[in-house]
């Protein structure tokens, strides 16, 4: 069975967040899931998160990676820095704008626009009213990365605060075979 690495953003993704729900659902389907709590989730430090991801990625060796929010930015830096073998699938949910000026997150910016995200299949999911990235910015990022994009109507930052304790399309996408 496939191994799925789920990476949360700033503040974590504990229940009732869709990432926690997805981890639980995937385990029920006999997937091997790593859903680590990154260090200092409320006051993230880029170097700490990068070291943690490097260690977890090399130890766990995932087939599929699902990122939310700040974890997308971490992934961009990670694949820009390390020459890893491509994974099967990568889902980027609610990335953050390059213009982010949140003090607690400043060590992650600016981030690289990477030509090779090291995945055979990639989807990015955004929202029409995400406070951390406008639709135009999402479309520009998608275009720069040359990947697929799904925009959800009025989904906010696609987190528990936006009403997403369950997001079955994530689990469905993970379970679907690569075309």
N, C-alpha and C positions, 0 to 999 in steps of 0.2 A: 504494500500500500504506500501511497505517496506521503512524503513528509512536508508539512506546511509550517512555515515560520510566519507568525503574526506579530507585527511591530506597531506599537502604539505611538501616539504623539504626545505633545505637551500635556501633562496632568494624568496620563494613563488612559486606559479604556476598560476599567473594571465594570462589572455588571451595574447597570443594565445596558451597557454599550454593545453595539452590534458585533464588535470584535470578540468580546467575551462570549456572547451568544454563539457566534460562528465557531469558535474554538470548541465549545461544548458539543455543538451539532456534529462537527467533523470527527470528534472523538467517538461519538455514538456510531458513526459510519466506518469506524476502524482506521481512520487516518491517524498518523503520528503527528502530534501538534506540539510545537514550542511556542508559547505565548509569554515570553519573559517580561518582567517588569524592569524596564531600563533604569539605570541609576539616577537618583535625584529627579524623578519625573516632573516635579513641580518647578524645579530650578535646573533645567538640563544644561549640561556642559558638553559641548560638541566632542571634545577629545575623549571624555569618559564614555559617551554613547558610541563613538566610533570604535574604541577599544573593545567595548562590550559586544558590539555587533560582529566585529572581526572574530572574536573568540567563539561566539555562539554560532556564527555561520560555518566556521571551519569544523567545529565539533558536531553540530547537528546535520550539516550537509542537506539543506532543504531542496525539494523539487519545486516548491511553490512558495512565493513570498507575497504577503498582503500588508501594505503599508497604509497608515492613516496619518494625515496632517504632517506634522514635523518629521515623522518617520520617512516620508517620501524624500524630504530634503537630505536626510541621513543616507538613504539609499543612493541618491545621486552622487553624494560625496564618496560613498563606499565603492561604487563601481568605477568611479573616476580614479580612485587611488589604487585599487587592487585588481589584478588580472585574474578574475575568477572564471571558472567554467560556466557556461550559460545554464540557467535553471529552466524548467519547463514553462512556468507561468509567473507573471508579476502583475499584481493589481495595485494601482496607485489611487487612493481615495482621498479627496479633498486636500490636494497639495496647497502649500502656502506661497503667497506672492513673494517675488524678489524684493518688493518694497516694504517688507515687514520691518517694523521698527519697535517691536516689543522688546523691552530691555532684557527680559529673562531668556530671550532666544537669540540674541545678537551674535553669539559665537558660531551659529549655523549659516550665517549670511555673509556675503553673497554665496549662492550655490552654483555649481557648474551645470550647464545644459549639456548633457552627455549624449553622444551619438549612438552609443551602444549600452543599453540598460541591462545587458547580460541575461536576456530571457527570450525564449522562442515565441511566446505569445504574451502580449501586454495590453492591458486596458487601463484607462484613466477614467475616474468618475468624479464629476464636479456637480455644482449646484447653481441654480439661477440666483440664489441670494446668499452665497457663502461670504461671511464677513472677512475672511482671510484671503480670498481670491475671487476676483470678478469673473464673469463668464468670458469676457474678452481676453483676460489674462489666461484663463484656462485654455481657450482656443489657441492662443499664441503659443503656450507651452506645449500643447498637444501637437501643433504644427511643427514646432522646433524639434520635438522628440520623434516625430513621424510615427505616432502610435494611435490606436483607437481611442475614442472619447465618448462617454455617455454623460449627458447632462440631466440631472434630476430637477424637476420643478419644485421650487420653494422648499428645498431640503436643508437649508442652513449649512452648517459645517458637517453635516452627515454624521452626527454623533447622538448620544443619549439626550442631550439638551434639545436637540432638534426632533426628537421623537423616534430615533432609530435604535431601539433595543434589540430589534430583529431586522435582519436584512437578508432575506432568503436568497436573493439573486447572487450574493457573494458565494454562498455554499454551492448553489447550482452551477455557477461559473467554475468553481474549483473542481467540482465532480465531473464536469463535461470534459470529454477527451479533447486533446489538441487536434485541430483540423489540419 
